[in-house]
Amino acid sequence: PWMFVKTSVLVVYGALAELVMATTAAYHSVRLTRRMESAVVKGELESKESKIFTHPELNSHAAEPGELGLTLMQFCTRGGREMDVESKDMERFLNAFVSSYMRHEYATKRFTTQDLYRDHLEWLHLHHKTHTKIVEASEVLSNKMDGTLESSLEDYYNNNMNGRILTCREEAGFVHWKLGKEWSSQYMNTERLKISDLLQGYMEWAKEDSILKDNSYVFEWSNVKDSETYTKLVEGYVTTHIFCH
């Protein structure tokens, strides 16, 4: 899925300055990876064994036996703290992540059109604070209700949304939210996944997000900084708390 863009993180402890100058992204990946690994080492976050979500396309991202990894729920909890991201925004990432593995449900699962309409209005009130926008979108949706009793989420999107009310990216947020609700009603968590893959998937998603794109971690992930920042990064690399915080 688009959520995962492969990344390779090489740590050469004898040449830290050269490494950081060469790739800021590698620094942030290792730094965040180390911090999140500490959650596993300390036993801070435990995953429940029941109702674990698996998917063939997730197999290549699963942590190998003996390799430190995090479940999706662990990543969202730990990552939110480490990157100073609010839980509601990490939940949006979670919804987007699981949605990319629910294409079958998106296309085939049937919902009553009235339930989808009510869910859509609920989502608008939760995620859009502008009263005018909510009223406008509600009116458009109401006028589009054609008496169809059941619909897949895909059909509902194509017939009632698809850039007609909000931007396509904003409306995709509703699809992710709805599929995320379906996912959480069936599953507790994922299996343990490679932290580097989770981080890369998150960064690829966040850099396109209007709220998170200016987050310092997201911004610095793919932007080279000045020499003073590099110095601080190197100093941080060898500071004990980076590895055990």
Stockholm file with secondary structure:
# STOCKHOLM 1.0

chainA/1-245         PWMFVKTSVLVVYGALAELVMATTAAYHSVRLTRRMESAVVKGELESKESKIFTHPELNSHAAEPGELGLTLMQFCTRGGREMDVESKDMERFLNAFVSSYMRHEYATKRFTTQDLYRDHLEWLHLHHKTHTKIVEASEVLSNKMDGTLESSLEDYYNNNMNGRILTCREEAGFVHWKLGKEWSSQYMNTERLKISDLLQGYMEWAKEDSILKDNSYVFEWSNVKDSETYTKLVEGYVTTHIFCH
#=GR chainA/1-245 SS CTTCCCCCCCCCGGGHHHHHHHCHHHHHHHHHHHHHHHHHHTTCCCCCSSSEECCGGGGGGBCCTTSCEECHHHHHHHHHHHTTCCHHHHHHHHHHHHHTTCHHHHHHCEEEHHHHHHHHHHHHHHHCCCHHHHHHHHHHHHHHCCSCCEEEHHHHHHHHCTTSSSCHHHHHHHHHHHHHHHHHTTCSEECCEEHHHHHHHHHHHHTTCTTTTTSHHHHHHSSCCCHHHHHHHHHHHTSHHHHHC
#=GC SS_cons         CTTCCCCCCCCCGGGHHHHHHHCHHHHHHHHHHHHHHHHHHTTCCCCCSSSEECCGGGGGGBCCTTSCEECHHHHHHHHHHHTTCCHHHHHHHHHHHHHTTCHHHHHHCEEEHHHHHHHHHHHHHHHCCCHHHHHHHHHHHHHHCCSCCEEEHHHHHHHHCTTSSSCHHHHHHHHHHHHHHHHHTTCSEECCEEHHHHHHHHHHHHTTCTTTTTSHHHHHHSSCCCHHHHHHHHHHHTSHHHHHC
//
